[in-house]
Amino acid sequence: MINYSETELNEAKRQIASTVHKLKETVKTLEGKEQSQRYRSQITLAKRRIVEFTLALDLIEEKLMN
């Protein structure tokens, strides 16, 4: 197992949080489009990535607390 420094973990957390924010905005935009059904696969992918990145954030946070 690789040991990451606190600085590396905090930077990863910052970058992932930024990506989650952008993905949420993307979902809002795509869902707000007139023919949002055309973007169903992109919306689904973005929502899945939000869940996965949120899980990664939780794991990073857990690692920082230990």
BAMARFI-838912 format. One record per residue: residue in one letter; z, y, x of N, C-alpha, C, CB in turn. Coordinates in Angstrom, 1 decimal. Glycine has a CB too. Layout:
% residues N
+---+--------+--------+--------+--------+--------+--------+--------+--------+--------+--------+--------+--------+
: r :    n.w :    n.v :    n.u :   ca.w :   ca.v :   ca.u :    c.w :    c.v :    c.u :   cb.w :   cb.v :   cb.u :
+---+--------+--------+--------+--------+--------+--------+--------+--------+--------+--------+--------+--------+
: A :      Z :      Y :      X :      Z :      Y :      X :      Z :      Y :      X :      Z :      Y :      X :
...
+---+--------+--------+--------+--------+--------+--------+--------+--------+--------+--------+--------+--------+
***
This chain:
% residues 66
+---+--------+--------+--------+--------+--------+--------+--------+--------+--------+--------+--------+--------+
: r :    n.w :    n.v :    n.u :   ca.w :   ca.v :   ca.u :    c.w :    c.v :    c.u :   cb.w :   cb.v :   cb.u :
+---+--------+--------+--------+--------+--------+--------+--------+--------+--------+--------+--------+--------+
: M :    0.0 :   -1.2 :    0.8 :    0.0 :    0.0 :    0.0 :    0.0 :    1.2 :    0.9 :    1.2 :    0.0 :   -1.0 :
: I :   -0.8 :    2.2 :    0.5 :   -0.9 :    3.4 :    1.3 :    0.2 :    4.4 :    0.9 :   -2.3 :    4.1 :    1.1 :
: N :    0.8 :    5.0 :    1.8 :    1.8 :    6.0 :    1.5 :    1.2 :    7.4 :    1.6 :    3.0 :    5.9 :    2.5 :
: Y :    1.2 :    8.1 :    0.5 :    0.6 :    9.5 :    0.5 :    1.8 :   10.5 :    0.7 :   -0.1 :    9.7 :   -0.8 :
: S :    1.4 :   11.6 :    1.3 :    2.4 :   12.6 :    1.5 :    2.6 :   13.4 :    0.2 :    2.0 :   13.6 :    2.6 :
: E :    3.7 :   14.1 :    0.1 :    4.0 :   14.8 :   -1.1 :    2.9 :   15.9 :   -1.4 :    5.4 :   15.5 :   -1.0 :
: T :    2.4 :   16.5 :   -0.3 :    1.4 :   17.5 :   -0.4 :    0.1 :   16.8 :   -1.0 :    1.1 :   18.1 :    1.0 :
: E :   -0.2 :   15.7 :   -0.5 :   -1.4 :   15.0 :   -1.0 :   -1.3 :   14.6 :   -2.5 :   -1.7 :   13.7 :   -0.2 :
: L :   -0.1 :   14.2 :   -2.9 :    0.2 :   13.8 :   -4.3 :    0.1 :   15.1 :   -5.2 :    1.5 :   13.1 :   -4.4 :
: N :    0.7 :   16.1 :   -4.7 :    0.7 :   17.4 :   -5.5 :   -0.8 :   17.9 :   -5.7 :    1.5 :   18.4 :   -4.9 :
: E :   -1.6 :   17.8 :   -4.6 :   -3.0 :   18.3 :   -4.7 :   -3.8 :   17.4 :   -5.6 :   -3.6 :   18.3 :   -3.3 :
: A :   -3.6 :   16.1 :   -5.6 :   -4.2 :   15.2 :   -6.5 :   -3.8 :   15.5 :   -7.9 :   -3.9 :   13.7 :   -6.1 :
: K :   -2.6 :   15.7 :   -8.1 :   -2.1 :   16.0 :   -9.5 :   -2.7 :   17.3 :  -10.0 :   -0.5 :   16.2 :   -9.4 :
: R :   -2.9 :   18.3 :   -9.1 :   -3.5 :   19.6 :   -9.5 :   -4.9 :   19.4 :   -9.9 :   -3.3 :   20.6 :   -8.4 :
: Q :   -5.6 :   18.6 :   -9.0 :   -7.1 :   18.4 :   -9.3 :   -7.3 :   17.6 :  -10.5 :   -7.7 :   17.7 :   -8.1 :
: I :   -6.5 :   16.6 :  -10.8 :   -6.6 :   15.7 :  -12.0 :   -6.3 :   16.5 :  -13.2 :   -5.8 :   14.5 :  -11.9 :
: A :   -5.3 :   17.4 :  -13.1 :   -4.9 :   18.2 :  -14.3 :   -6.0 :   19.2 :  -14.6 :   -3.6 :   19.0 :  -14.0 :
: S :   -6.7 :   19.7 :  -13.6 :   -7.8 :   20.6 :  -13.8 :   -9.0 :   19.8 :  -14.5 :   -8.3 :   21.2 :  -12.5 :
: T :   -9.2 :   18.6 :  -14.1 :  -10.3 :   17.8 :  -14.7 :  -10.0 :   17.5 :  -16.1 :  -10.5 :   16.5 :  -13.8 :
: V :   -8.7 :   17.2 :  -16.4 :   -8.3 :   16.9 :  -17.8 :   -8.5 :   18.1 :  -18.7 :   -6.8 :   16.4 :  -17.8 :
: H :   -8.2 :   19.2 :  -18.2 :   -8.4 :   20.5 :  -18.9 :   -9.9 :   20.7 :  -19.2 :   -7.8 :   21.7 :  -18.2 :
: K :  -10.7 :   20.5 :  -18.2 :  -12.2 :   20.7 :  -18.4 :  -12.7 :   19.6 :  -19.4 :  -12.9 :   20.5 :  -17.1 :
: L :  -12.2 :   18.4 :  -19.3 :  -12.7 :   17.4 :  -20.3 :  -12.3 :   17.7 :  -21.7 :  -12.1 :   16.0 :  -19.9 :
: K :  -11.1 :   18.2 :  -21.9 :  -10.6 :   18.6 :  -23.2 :  -11.5 :   19.7 :  -23.8 :   -9.2 :   19.1 :  -23.2 :
: E :  -11.9 :   20.7 :  -23.0 :  -12.8 :   21.7 :  -23.4 :  -14.2 :   21.2 :  -23.7 :  -12.9 :   22.8 :  -22.3 :
: T :  -14.6 :   20.2 :  -22.9 :  -15.9 :   19.6 :  -23.2 :  -15.9 :   18.9 :  -24.5 :  -16.2 :   18.6 :  -22.1 :
: V :  -14.8 :   18.2 :  -24.8 :  -14.7 :   17.5 :  -26.1 :  -14.8 :   18.5 :  -27.3 :  -13.4 :   16.6 :  -26.2 :
: K :  -14.0 :   19.6 :  -27.1 :  -14.0 :   20.6 :  -28.2 :  -15.4 :   21.1 :  -28.4 :  -13.1 :   21.8 :  -27.8 :
: T :  -16.1 :   21.4 :  -27.3 :  -17.5 :   22.0 :  -27.4 :  -18.4 :   21.0 :  -28.1 :  -18.0 :   22.3 :  -26.0 :
: L :  -18.4 :   19.8 :  -27.6 :  -19.3 :   18.8 :  -28.2 :  -19.0 :   18.5 :  -29.6 :  -19.2 :   17.5 :  -27.4 :
: E :  -17.7 :   18.4 :  -30.0 :  -17.4 :   18.2 :  -31.4 :  -17.7 :   19.3 :  -32.3 :  -15.9 :   17.8 :  -31.5 :
: G :  -17.8 :   20.5 :  -31.7 :  -18.1 :   21.7 :  -32.5 :  -19.6 :   22.0 :  -32.7 :  -17.5 :   22.9 :  -31.8 :
: K :  -20.4 :   21.2 :  -32.0 :  -21.8 :   21.3 :  -32.1 :  -22.3 :   20.9 :  -33.5 :  -22.6 :   20.5 :  -31.1 :
: E :  -23.4 :   21.5 :  -33.9 :  -23.9 :   21.3 :  -35.3 :  -24.2 :   19.8 :  -35.6 :  -25.2 :   22.1 :  -35.5 :
: Q :  -24.8 :   19.1 :  -34.6 :  -25.1 :   17.7 :  -34.8 :  -24.2 :   16.9 :  -33.8 :  -26.6 :   17.4 :  -34.6 :
: S :  -22.9 :   17.0 :  -34.0 :  -22.0 :   16.3 :  -33.0 :  -22.2 :   14.8 :  -32.9 :  -20.6 :   16.7 :  -33.4 :
: Q :  -22.7 :   14.2 :  -33.9 :  -22.9 :   12.7 :  -33.9 :  -23.9 :   12.4 :  -32.7 :  -23.5 :   12.2 :  -35.2 :
: R :  -24.8 :   13.3 :  -32.4 :  -25.7 :   13.0 :  -31.3 :  -25.0 :   12.9 :  -30.0 :  -26.8 :   14.2 :  -31.2 :
: Y :  -23.8 :   13.4 :  -29.9 :  -23.0 :   13.4 :  -28.6 :  -21.9 :   12.4 :  -28.7 :  -22.5 :   14.8 :  -28.4 :
: R :  -21.9 :   11.5 :  -29.6 :  -20.8 :   10.6 :  -29.8 :  -20.4 :    9.8 :  -28.6 :  -21.2 :    9.6 :  -30.9 :
: S :  -21.4 :    9.3 :  -27.8 :  -21.1 :    8.6 :  -26.6 :  -20.5 :    9.4 :  -25.5 :  -22.4 :    7.9 :  -26.0 :
: Q :  -20.9 :   10.7 :  -25.4 :  -20.4 :   11.6 :  -24.4 :  -18.9 :   12.0 :  -24.8 :  -21.2 :   12.9 :  -24.3 :
: I :  -18.7 :   12.2 :  -26.1 :  -17.4 :   12.5 :  -26.6 :  -16.4 :   11.3 :  -26.3 :  -17.4 :   12.8 :  -28.1 :
: T :  -16.9 :   10.1 :  -26.6 :  -16.1 :    8.9 :  -26.4 :  -15.7 :    8.7 :  -24.9 :  -16.8 :    7.6 :  -26.9 :
: L :  -16.7 :    8.9 :  -24.1 :  -16.5 :    8.8 :  -22.6 :  -15.5 :    9.9 :  -22.2 :  -17.8 :    9.0 :  -21.9 :
: A :  -15.6 :   11.1 :  -22.6 :  -14.7 :   12.2 :  -22.2 :  -13.3 :   11.8 :  -22.7 :  -15.2 :   13.5 :  -22.8 :
: K :  -13.1 :   11.4 :  -23.9 :  -11.8 :   11.0 :  -24.4 :  -11.2 :    9.9 :  -23.6 :  -11.9 :   10.7 :  -25.9 :
: R :  -12.0 :    8.9 :  -23.3 :  -11.4 :    7.8 :  -22.5 :  -11.0 :    8.3 :  -21.1 :  -12.5 :    6.7 :  -22.3 :
: R :  -11.8 :    9.2 :  -20.5 :  -11.4 :    9.7 :  -19.2 :  -10.1 :   10.5 :  -19.3 :  -12.5 :   10.6 :  -18.7 :
: I :   -9.9 :   11.3 :  -20.4 :   -8.7 :   12.0 :  -20.6 :   -7.5 :   11.1 :  -20.6 :   -8.7 :   12.8 :  -21.9 :
: V :   -7.6 :   10.0 :  -21.3 :   -6.5 :    9.0 :  -21.3 :   -6.3 :    8.4 :  -19.9 :   -6.8 :    7.8 :  -22.3 :
: E :   -7.3 :    8.0 :  -19.2 :   -7.2 :    7.4 :  -17.9 :   -6.6 :    8.4 :  -16.9 :   -8.6 :    6.9 :  -17.4 :
: F :   -7.1 :    9.7 :  -16.9 :   -6.6 :   10.6 :  -16.0 :   -5.1 :   11.0 :  -16.3 :   -7.5 :   11.9 :  -16.0 :
: T :   -4.8 :   11.0 :  -17.6 :   -3.4 :   11.3 :  -18.0 :   -2.5 :   10.2 :  -17.4 :   -3.3 :   11.4 :  -19.5 :
: L :   -3.0 :    9.0 :  -17.5 :   -2.2 :    7.8 :  -16.9 :   -2.0 :    8.1 :  -15.4 :   -2.9 :    6.5 :  -17.2 :
: A :   -3.1 :    8.5 :  -14.7 :   -3.0 :    8.7 :  -13.3 :   -2.0 :    9.8 :  -13.0 :   -4.4 :    9.1 :  -12.7 :
: L :   -2.0 :   10.9 :  -13.8 :   -1.0 :   12.0 :  -13.7 :    0.4 :   11.5 :  -13.8 :   -1.3 :   13.1 :  -14.7 :
: D :    0.6 :   10.6 :  -14.8 :    2.0 :   10.0 :  -15.0 :    2.4 :    9.2 :  -13.8 :    2.0 :    9.2 :  -16.3 :
: L :    1.5 :    8.4 :  -13.3 :    1.8 :    7.6 :  -12.1 :    2.1 :    8.5 :  -10.9 :    0.7 :    6.7 :  -11.8 :
: I :    1.4 :    9.5 :  -10.7 :    1.6 :   10.5 :   -9.6 :    3.0 :   11.1 :   -9.8 :    0.5 :   11.5 :   -9.5 :
: E :    3.3 :   11.6 :  -11.0 :    4.6 :   12.2 :  -11.3 :    5.7 :   11.2 :  -11.0 :    4.6 :   12.7 :  -12.7 :
: E :    5.5 :   10.0 :  -11.4 :    6.6 :    9.0 :  -11.1 :    6.8 :    8.8 :   -9.6 :    6.2 :    7.6 :  -11.8 :
: K :    5.7 :    8.7 :   -8.9 :    5.7 :    8.6 :   -7.4 :    6.5 :    9.8 :   -6.8 :    4.3 :    8.4 :   -6.8 :
: L :    6.2 :   11.0 :   -7.3 :    6.8 :   12.2 :   -6.7 :    8.3 :   12.2 :   -7.0 :    6.2 :   13.4 :   -7.3 :
: M :    8.8 :   11.6 :   -8.1 :   10.2 :   11.6 :   -8.4 :   11.0 :   10.6 :   -7.6 :   10.4 :   11.2 :   -9.9 :
: N :   10.3 :    9.6 :   -7.1 :   11.0 :    8.6 :   -6.3 :   11.1 :    8.9 :   -4.8 :   10.3 :    7.2 :   -6.4 :
+---+--------+--------+--------+--------+--------+--------+--------+--------+--------+--------+--------+--------+
***
